[in-house]
């Protein structure tokens, strides 16, 4: 059975236009990449941005998170990065006498993987 659509296309279109305008004020002259990034996230896809340093990749991630109201976490890929640094870890709580899982950045709605090439 198909899900019923409860939103109004005109209101959704206006919200998308406002979001693109906000991003456009943050990152100047990159209208097409902004549209593509927003479309990718709305389609629940993954987005890989490769470019030279200093062109606004991190700023784009921060702007998308703020504009869409998403939780953003950043992972700095270094040579000593461990799986627990990304996934999180379980830490023993003496008062509760049990292990408590502390989620890592991978559990955010938007994850910025920085310097993956290192």
Secondary structure, 3 states (H helix, E strand, C coil): CCCCCCCCHHHHHHHHHHHHHHHHHHCCCCHHHHHHHHHHHHCCCCCCCCCCCCCCHHHHHHHHHHHHCCCEEEEECCCCCCHHHHHEEEEEECCCCEEEEEECHHHCCEEEEECCCC
